[in-house]
Amino acid sequence: MKCFIPSNVKRETSNEDLKVYDVLDNEIVTLVNKEKLAGAYEVEFDATELTSGINFCQLIAKKFRVQRKMVLLR
């Protein structure tokens, strides 16, 4: 899973919060929750214990918030 933390200023940091939720808005896992510099990052996500279906990935970094739908097929 690739993440991009936007910034207008180089070397600016923000608390990155990357979580995965199910369709009922229950948190499944927190992938990242720490201070990061703006830029592109890659996070490994092991979904072997999840069943097939739709999940959501949400990234919150400072004033930036994005949510994406993920479909897991077995």
VEXKOLVEX-989977 format. One record per residue (C-alpha): x, y, z; residue number from 0; residue in one letter. Coordinates in steps of 0.02 Angstrom, whole numbers. Example, Ala and Ser with C-alpha at 12.3 -4.5 7.8 and 13.67 -1.06 7.14 Angstrom:
2
<rec x="615" y="-225" z="390" num="0" residuo="a"/>
<rec x="684" y="-53" z="357" num="1" residuo="s"/>
END
This chain:
74
<rec x="0" y="0" z="0" num="0" residuo="m"/>
<rec x="74" y="168" z="-49" num="1" residuo="k"/>
<rec x="38" y="330" z="44" num="2" residuo="c"/>
<rec x="79" y="510" z="2" num="3" residuo="f"/>
<rec x="81" y="644" z="136" num="4" residuo="i"/>
<rec x="59" y="814" z="52" num="5" residuo="p"/>
<rec x="145" y="972" z="111" num="6" residuo="s"/>
<rec x="174" y="1149" z="49" num="7" residuo="n"/>
<rec x="336" y="1163" z="145" num="8" residuo="v"/>
<rec x="487" y="1047" z="132" num="9" residuo="k"/>
<rec x="539" y="960" z="291" num="10" residuo="r"/>
<rec x="368" y="988" z="371" num="11" residuo="e"/>
<rec x="310" y="847" z="485" num="12" residuo="t"/>
<rec x="137" y="791" z="534" num="13" residuo="s"/>
<rec x="61" y="649" z="632" num="14" residuo="n"/>
<rec x="13" y="516" z="505" num="15" residuo="e"/>
<rec x="-134" y="404" z="549" num="16" residuo="d"/>
<rec x="-168" y="260" z="429" num="17" residuo="l"/>
<rec x="-308" y="139" z="474" num="18" residuo="k"/>
<rec x="-413" y="4" z="392" num="19" residuo="v"/>
<rec x="-601" y="-8" z="428" num="20" residuo="y"/>
<rec x="-736" y="-131" z="380" num="21" residuo="d"/>
<rec x="-903" y="-82" z="300" num="22" residuo="v"/>
<rec x="-982" y="-59" z="472" num="23" residuo="l"/>
<rec x="-848" y="70" z="516" num="24" residuo="d"/>
<rec x="-761" y="-45" z="640" num="25" residuo="n"/>
<rec x="-573" y="-19" z="647" num="26" residuo="e"/>
<rec x="-483" y="-176" z="588" num="27" residuo="i"/>
<rec x="-302" y="-122" z="605" num="28" residuo="v"/>
<rec x="-195" y="33" z="629" num="29" residuo="t"/>
<rec x="-52" y="24" z="504" num="30" residuo="l"/>
<rec x="37" y="186" z="550" num="31" residuo="v"/>
<rec x="16" y="311" z="691" num="32" residuo="n"/>
<rec x="173" y="418" z="707" num="33" residuo="k"/>
<rec x="257" y="580" z="658" num="34" residuo="e"/>
<rec x="320" y="580" z="478" num="35" residuo="k"/>
<rec x="399" y="703" z="358" num="36" residuo="l"/>
<rec x="297" y="749" z="204" num="37" residuo="a"/>
<rec x="330" y="633" z="58" num="38" residuo="g"/>
<rec x="290" y="462" z="-13" num="39" residuo="a"/>
<rec x="291" y="305" z="95" num="40" residuo="y"/>
<rec x="253" y="122" z="70" num="41" residuo="e"/>
<rec x="166" y="18" z="204" num="42" residuo="v"/>
<rec x="151" y="-171" z="206" num="43" residuo="e"/>
<rec x="-23" y="-235" z="246" num="44" residuo="f"/>
<rec x="-50" y="-419" z="284" num="45" residuo="d"/>
<rec x="-233" y="-461" z="248" num="46" residuo="a"/>
<rec x="-217" y="-650" z="264" num="47" residuo="t"/>
<rec x="-335" y="-655" z="414" num="48" residuo="e"/>
<rec x="-471" y="-550" z="330" num="49" residuo="l"/>
<rec x="-617" y="-624" z="234" num="50" residuo="t"/>
<rec x="-665" y="-571" z="59" num="51" residuo="s"/>
<rec x="-760" y="-409" z="51" num="52" residuo="g"/>
<rec x="-750" y="-221" z="51" num="53" residuo="i"/>
<rec x="-641" y="-125" z="173" num="54" residuo="n"/>
<rec x="-588" y="57" z="183" num="55" residuo="f"/>
<rec x="-417" y="132" z="207" num="56" residuo="c"/>
<rec x="-410" y="304" z="288" num="57" residuo="q"/>
<rec x="-259" y="419" z="295" num="58" residuo="l"/>
<rec x="-261" y="574" z="407" num="59" residuo="i"/>
<rec x="-110" y="688" z="407" num="60" residuo="a"/>
<rec x="-127" y="864" z="479" num="61" residuo="k"/>
<rec x="-270" y="947" z="382" num="62" residuo="k"/>
<rec x="-267" y="813" z="246" num="63" residuo="f"/>
<rec x="-391" y="669" z="251" num="64" residuo="r"/>
<rec x="-424" y="537" z="118" num="65" residuo="v"/>
<rec x="-523" y="375" z="119" num="66" residuo="q"/>
<rec x="-514" y="240" z="-14" num="67" residuo="r"/>
<rec x="-615" y="83" z="-42" num="68" residuo="k"/>
<rec x="-521" y="-83" z="-51" num="69" residuo="m"/>
<rec x="-592" y="-247" z="-116" num="70" residuo="v"/>
<rec x="-516" y="-409" z="-54" num="71" residuo="l"/>
<rec x="-549" y="-563" z="-160" num="72" residuo="l"/>
<rec x="-497" y="-738" z="-107" num="73" residuo="r"/>
END
